[in-house]
Amino acid sequence: MADERAKLTHGYGQIDKDYGRFLATRPEAEDGPIFMVNLMKYHEVAQYDGDTDAAISGREADDKYNPSSILNKIGADIMFAADVRRTFVGADWDRIAIVRYPTRRTFIEMQTRKDFAEKHVHKNAGMARTVLPCCTPRRAELNTVDRPTGGLSLDHVVMVVSAGPFPGSTFDVEGTIVGDGRKWSNVHLMRVRDEFEADIVAERIQPPGDGFVMSLTSHLNGLV
């Protein structure tokens, strides 16, 4: 498995190898659903190795990466996807996606799949940086709720990623498999009525420690 994983190129963040081993070695009785929260910042122009037919944006490269078909095969679901409208605290991000994997091992085993490696080339070309906190939900029903269906949601959401405890959080962060060396404690999602309310709510939030506060427009929402 290690040799297969080594074929993937990760130019967009630091891999926490210790946490990766934790994910890969959970006994079945201690394993279970895990939510991977993807915070994504794109290159203006995708950075492919070698020649390409035409230059495309980092966002377009990520669209080519879209791993939905592989996620379906392994029992994982995209539970939330949104564009970042405005950043209030911390680094700016372009897009957020939250994927629920049936087990921690499933996430690690996906890295060894040939079809995933073929798609991952596009992600590596498109991403300037990524933070990937791995989370467990405060509400156990999120582990089994059906994935969202019915098309675009267009919901307005305030998102907080905090380095210290954040009361009422949606998720507790178990570890950060891809990041910048910092540690996170909580991820919180708050659905609001409109952009105006999102700005008012977000401006009042100062997450404990180093963190992020941003307003999102979701196009897929099965969480809040």
MARPA-321989 format. One record per atom (N, C-alpha, C, O): residue in three letters; x, y, z. Coordinates in steps of 0.2 Angstrom, whole numbers, plus 5000, padded with zeros to 4 digits. Last residue first. Example, Ala and Ser with C-alpha at 12.3 -4.5 7.8 and 13.67 -1.06 7.14 Angstrom:
Ser506449895035Ser506849955036Ser506450005039Ser506750065040Ala506649725039Ala506249785039Ala506649845039Ala507149835042
***
This chain:
Val486751055035Val486451115039Val485851145036Val485551185038Leu487050945027Leu487350955034Leu486951005038Leu486850985044Gly486950945013Gly486650885017Gly486750895024Gly486650845028Asn487051035000Asn487051045007Asn486650985010Asn486050985010Leu487751114987Leu487551044989Leu487651054996Leu488151064999His488151244985His487751214980His487551144981His487251114977Ser488251384996Ser488251314995Ser487851294989Ser487351324987Thr489251514999Thr488651494995Thr488651424993Thr489051404989Leu489951575014Leu489951525009Leu489251525005Leu488751545008Ser491051665024Ser490351655022Ser490451615015Ser490851625011Met492251625037Met492051645030Met491351635029Met491051595032Val493651615047Val492951625047Val492751655040Val493051695037Phe494951515054Phe494651545048Phe493851555050Phe493551525053Gly496251535066Gly495751505063Gly495451535057Gly495851585054Asp497151525081Asp497251545074Asp496651505071Asp496551445072Gly496151555096Gly496751535092Gly496751555085Gly496351595083Pro494351555093Pro494951545098Pro495551515094Pro495551475090Pro493751665081Pro493851595083Pro494451595088Pro494951635087Gln492651785082Gln493351775082Gln493551715085Gln493451695091Ile491251845074Ile491551785076Ile492351795076Ile492551815071Arg490551955068Arg490551955076Arg490951895078Arg491151895084Glu490551935055Glu490951985057Glu491051985065Glu491552015068Ala489651835053Ala490351815052Ala490751875055Ala491251855058Val488351905055Val488551845059Val489351835059Val489651835064Ile488451995044Ile488352015051Ile488551965056Ile488951975061Asp488551915033Asp489051965034Asp489051985042Asp489551995045Ala487351835034Ala488051805034Ala488551855036Ala489051835040Glu486451935032Glu486451905038Glu487151865039Glu487451865044Phe486751955018Phe486752015023Phe486851985030Phe487252005034Glu486451835012Glu487151865012Glu487251915017Glu487751925020Asp485251745022Asp485451785016Asp486151805017Asp486451795022Arg485051665033Arg484451675028Arg484751705022Arg484551685016Val486151525037Val485851595038Val485351605032Val485351575027Arg486951395045Arg486551415039Arg486151475041Arg485851485047Met488551365050Met487951395052Met487551415046Met487751455042Leu489751245055Leu489351275049Leu488651305052Leu488351265056His491351225061His490651235063His490351265056His490651305053Val492651125068Val492351155062Val491651165063Val491251115065Asn493951125080Asn493251115078Asn493151145071Asn493551195069Ser495451115080Ser495051085085Ser494251075083Ser494051015084Trp496951095071Trp496251125072Trp495951085077Trp496051025078Lys498651145069Lys498151095072Lys497551135073Lys497451195075Arg499851175056Arg499451195062Arg498951145063Arg498751095059Gly500451125045Gly500851115051Gly500451135057Gly500551115063Asp499651135035Asp500251175035Asp500551175041Asp500951215043Gly498950985028Gly498851045030Gly499551085030Gly499951075025Val498050835029Val498450875024Val498350945027Val497850965028Ile497550775040Ile497950735036Ile498350775031Ile498950755029Thr497250815056Thr497350855050Thr497750815045Thr498450825046Gly496050745067Gly496750755065Gly496750795058Gly496150805056Glu494850775073Glu495250715075Glu495950725073Glu496350705077Val493750905077Val494350885072Val494750825076Val495050845081Asp492050895078Asp492650895082Asp493250875077Asp493150825073Phe490750995071Phe491250945071Phe491750955075Phe491951005077Thr489951105074Thr489651045071Thr490050985071Thr489850925072Ser490051175091Ser490251165084Ser489951105081Ser489651055084Gly489651235103Gly489151215098Gly489351195091Gly488951195087Pro491151335105Pro490551305108Pro490051285102Pro489951325098Phe492751275101Phe492251325098Phe491551295101Phe491351245098Pro494351265106Pro493651245107Pro493251295105Pro493251355107Gly495551325094Gly495351305100Gly494651285101Gly494251295096Ala495551345080Ala496151305083Ala496051285090Ala496351245093Ser494151325069Ser494551355075Ser495051305078Ser495051245077Val493251375056Val493751325058Val494251355063Val494551405062Val491651415052Val492151435056Val492651365057Val492351315058Met490551485040Met490951425042Met491551455046Met491851505045Val488851515036Val489451545039Val489851485041Val489651435045Val487951505021Val488251475027Val488851505029Val489251535025His486551495011His487051545013His487251515020His486851495024Asp486151384997Asp486051405004Asp486651455006Asp487151445003Leu485951324985Leu486051394985Leu485851414992Leu485551474993Ser485751184980Ser485451214986Ser485451284987Ser484951314989Leu485451094965Leu485751154968Leu485351174975Leu484751174974Gly484750924967Gly485050984963Gly485351034968Gly485451024974Gly484250814974Gly483750864972Gly484050934969Gly483750984968Thr485150764989Thr484950754982Thr484450814980Thr484250854984Pro486450725000Pro485950774998Pro485750754990Pro486250734986Arg486350565009Arg486750615005Arg486250665002Arg485650635000Asp485550535024Asp485650525017Asp485950575014Asp485950635016Val486350505040Val485950545036Val486050535028Val486650525026Thr487350445047Thr486950405043Thr486450445039Thr486050415035Asn488050545054Asn488450485051Asn488050445047Asn488350405043Leu487150635059Leu487550655053Leu487950595050Leu488150595044Glu486750585071Glu486350565065Glu486750585058Glu486550565053Ala487650625081Ala487750565078Ala487350545072Ala487550505067Arg488350785081Arg487650755081Arg487750685077Arg487950685071Arg489650815080Arg489350815087Arg488650785087Arg488550755092Pro490650705069Pro490150755070Pro489850755078Pro489950705081Thr492450715066Thr491850675069Thr491250725071Thr491450775073Cys493550745053Cys493150765058Cys492650705060Cys492450665056Cys495050815047Cys494650755047Cys494250755054Cys494550755059Pro495550945037Pro495450925044Pro494950865043Pro494450865039Leu496550995026Leu496050945026Leu495950915033Leu496250865035Val496951125016Val496951105023Val496351055023Val495851065020Thr497951165002Thr497351135004Thr497451125012Thr498051105014Arg498551264988Arg498551244995Arg497951214997Arg497351234994Ala498351264974Ala498951304977Ala499051274984Ala499651274986Met497751134963Met497751164970Met498451204972Met498951174971Gly497851084950Gly497451144952Gly497551174958Gly497351234959Ala498750974950Ala498851034946Ala498451094948Ala498751154947Asn498150894959Asn498750914961Asn498950974956Asn499351024959Lys496950864952Lys496950894959Lys497550934960Lys497650984962His497450794941His497150854940His497050894947His497150954947Val497950674947Val498450724943Val498050794943Val498450844943His496850604952His497250654957His497750694953His497850754956Lys496450524942Lys496050584943Lys496450634947Lys496450694946Glu497350424943Glu497350454937Glu496950524938Glu497050564934Ala497150384957Ala497850414955Ala497750454948Ala498050504947Phe495950324955Phe495950384959Phe496650414957Phe496650484957Asp496250214948Asp495750264945Asp495750324949Asp495650374946Lys497050144957Lys497350164950Lys496850224947Lys497150274945Arg497050164974Arg496750144968Arg497050184962Arg497150234962Thr497650214986Thr497950164982Thr497650144976Thr497950104972Gln496750294992Gln497350324989Gln497750274985Gln498250294981Met495750214997Met495650254991Met496250284988Met496350284982Glu496350185009Glu496350135004Glu496150164997Glu496450144992Ile496050295017Ile496750275016Ile496750235010Ile497150235005Phe494650295017Phe494950355015Phe495650335013Phe495950355007Thr494450165023Thr494150175017Thr494550235013Thr494750235008Arg494850185036Arg495250145032Arg495050155025Arg495450155020Arg493850265042Arg494450295041Arg494850255036Arg495250285031Thr492250235033Thr492750215038Thr493350255037Thr493450285031Pro491450305024Pro491150255029Pro491550235034Pro491350215040Tyr491650475023Tyr491850415021Tyr491550365026Tyr491550375032Arg490950625017Arg490950575022Arg491150505020Arg490850485015Val491650775013Val491550705011Val491550665017Val491950665021Ile491450945009Ile491450895015Ile491250825012Ile490650825010Ala492251085002Ala491951015001Ala492050975007Ala492550965010Ile492451244996Ile492451205002Ile492051135000Ile491551144996Arg493551364988Arg492951314988Arg493051274994Arg493551254996Asp494451464991Asp494051474985Asp493451424985Asp492851444983Trp495051565005Trp494951495001Trp494451514996Trp494051554996Asp496251655014Asp495651655009Asp495651585006Asp496151565004Ala496651645031Ala496751635024Ala496151635020Ala495651615022Gly495751745044Gly496151695041Gly496251695034Gly496051745030Val494051805043Val494651795047Val495051735044Val494851695041Phe493251825032Phe493251875037Phe493851865042Phe494151915044Thr492951805015Thr493351785020Thr493351845025Thr493551905024Arg491551765005Arg491951815008Arg492351785014Arg492051745017Arg491151654997Arg490951714995Arg491451774998Arg491651814995Val491751494992Val491851544997Val491651614994Val491951634989Asp490551374987Asp491051424985Asp491051474991Asp490551494994Ala490251204992Ala490151274992Ala490751314989Ala491251294990Ala489551054998Ala490051084993Ala489851154992Ala489251174992Phe489350905007Phe489250975007Phe489751005002Phe490350985001Met489450775005Met488850795009Met488750875009Met488250895011Ile489850644995Ile489950714996Ile489350744999Ile488750744996Asp490150485002Asp489650534999Asp489950605000Asp490250625005Ala490750314999Ala490850385002Ala490350434999Ala490150414993Gly490750184994Gly490250204999Gly490350275002Gly490050285008Ile491550164983Ile491850144990Ile491350164995Ile491550155001Lys490850214972Lys491150144972Lys491350124979Lys491250064981Asn490750354975Asn490150304975Asn490350234975Asn489950194979Leu492050394973Leu491750394980Leu491150354980Leu491050314985Ile492150374960Ile492550334964Ile492250334971Ile492250284974Ser491250474955Ser491150404953Ser491550364957Ser491350304959Ser491850594961Ser491150574963Ser491050494961Ser490850464965Pro493050674960Pro493050604961Pro492350564963Pro492350514966Asn493550794950Asn492950774953Asn492950694954Asn492850654949Tyr494550844941Tyr494750794946Tyr494150754949Tyr494150694950Lys493950934933Lys494150874930Lys494350824935Lys494250764934Asp493851034943Asp493251004941Asp493450944937Asp492950894937Asp495251064945Asp494851024950Asp494150994948Asp493950944950Ala495451134933Ala495751064934Ala495451024940Ala495350964939Glu494651244935Glu494451194930Glu494751124931Glu494451074929Arg495351304946Arg494651274947Arg494451224942Arg494151174943Gly496551334939Gly496551284944Gly495851254946Gly495751194947Ser496151344921Ser496251374928Ser496251314933Ser496151254931Ile497251294907Ile496551294911Ile496651324918Ile497251324920Ala498051294892Ala498051314899Ala497351324901Ala496851354898Ala497951154881Ala497751224883Ala497851234890Ala497651194894Asp498551034881Asp498351054875Asp498151134876Asp498251174871Thr500151034890Thr499451014890Thr499151054883Thr499551094881Asp501750964894Asp501351004890Asp500650984891Asp500450924892Gly502350944911Gly502350924904Gly501850974901Gly501551014904Asp501250944925Asp501950934923Asp501850914915Asp501450874913Tyr500151084928Tyr500251024925Tyr501051014924Tyr501351054922Gln499451194936Gln500151184936Gln500251104934Gln500451064938Ala498251314931Ala498351244933Ala499051224931Ala499351244926Val498251474936Val498251434930Val498551364933Val499051364937Glu497951514949Glu497651544944Glu497651504937Glu497151504934His497651374960His498151414956His497751454951His497151424949Tyr496451384974Tyr496751364967Tyr497251404965Tyr497351464966Lys496151314989Lys496351374986Lys496751354979Lys497151314979Met495051235000Met495451234994Met495551304991Met495151344991Leu494651125012Leu494751195011Leu495251205006Leu495851185006Asn493750985016Asn494251005011Asn494151085010Asn493651105008Val493550875028Val493350945027Val493850975022Val494450985025Met492950715030Met493550755027Met493250825025Met492950825020Phe492250625042Phe492050675038Phe492750715036Phe493050745040Ile492050455045Ile492450515046Ile492250565040Ile492250545035Pro491250305052Pro491250365048Pro491750425050Pro491850435056Gly492550195059Gly491850215058Gly491850275053Gly492350295051Asp493450095072Asp493350135066Asp492650155065Asp492150135068Glu493450005082Glu493650075084Glu493550125077Glu493650185078Ala493249885077Ala492849905082Ala492949985084Ala492450015087Glu494249875068Glu493649885065Glu493149905071Glu492749945069Pro495749975072Pro495349905072Pro494649925070Pro494349975071Arg496650075061Arg496050075066Arg495750005066Arg495549985061Thr497650105052Thr497750045057Thr497150045062Thr497250005067Ala497450225045Ala497550155041Ala497550095046Ala497350045044Leu497450325054Leu496850315050Leu496850245047Leu496350205047Phe498750315059Phe498250305063Phe497550295059Phe497250245061Arg499450345047Arg499550285050Arg498950265055Arg498750215055Gly499050485046Gly498950435041Gly498950365043Gly498550325042Tyr499750535058Tyr498950535058Tyr498750485052Tyr498250445053Asp501050525053Asp500850495059Asp500050485059Asp499750435061Lys501050605042Lys501150535041Lys500950495047Lys500650445047Asp500250735036Asp500350705042Asp500450635042Asp499950595043Ile500850815022Ile500550755024Ile500750745031Ile501350735033Gln500650985017Gln501050935021Gln500650875023Gln500050885026Gly500151035001Gly500051035008Gly500550985011Gly500750935007Tyr500251024987Tyr499751074990Tyr499751074997Tyr499351115000Gly500750924980Gly501150984980Gly500751034984Gly500951094984His500850764980His500450804984His500950874984His501350874989Thr500650624969Thr501050694970Thr500650734974Thr500050754972Leu500750454971Leu500350514971Leu500750574973Leu501150574977Lys501550354973Lys501550374966Lys501050434966Lys501150474961Ala501450314986Ala502050354984Ala502050384977Ala502350434976Arg500450224986Arg500350294989Arg500850344986Arg500750404985Glu501150114982Glu500650144978Glu500450214980Glu500450254976Asp501950094993Asp502250104987Asp501750134982Asp501950184978Ala501050065004Ala501450125004Ala501750144997Ala501850204996Met500449945000Met500050005000Met500450065000Met500350114997
***
